[in-house]
Amino acid sequence: MKNPSNHSELSDQDHAEGLHINETEEPLIHWLHVVIRFCVRVLAVLMTLVIMWSVADVAWVLYQRAATSPIWVLNVDDILVSFGAFMATLIAIEIFLNIVLYLRDDVLHVKLVLATALMAIARKVIVLDYKTVESEQILATAAVVFALSIGYWLVVKKTN
């Protein structure tokens, strides 16, 4: 087993602290870990259902927007609503990937979590109605985008 005091050894292999559990030393913690892993599997199944529902919603939104008068002509608001539906589906897929990665004991995927957060805030930026929001909300959104971008860049830079 790796020496946890050797920081460079752990960071080189990107091991997740505290996820390796010795069943003989801590049987209760091991059993609880098994229960949590089962719950993560249930969440993965449920998220798959949400993704399928979301894809159906995208199709429904597109149909509704295209079927209104004038037929098969989308205005800017229709396109933004469609983009929002697409982005929500893509975010659901990213969340599914995050859920599945919890089943791996050896790594924490900060990069994927940051990428999911970036996608979620990008969705917000895309569908934001700039006519109705306050300037403070736009500045706060910009600060979140900047902070997440810097965090993502630092994580990518560290892994390369």
Secondary structure, DSSP 8 states (H G I E B T S, - for coil): ---TT-HHHHHHHT--TT----TTT-HHHHHHHHHHHHHHHHHHHHHHHHHHHHHHHHHHHHHHHHHSSSTT---HHHHHHHHHHHHHHHHHHHHHHHHHHTT-SS---HHHHHHHHHHHHHHHHHH--TTTS-HHHHHHHHHHHHHHHHHHHHHHHHH-
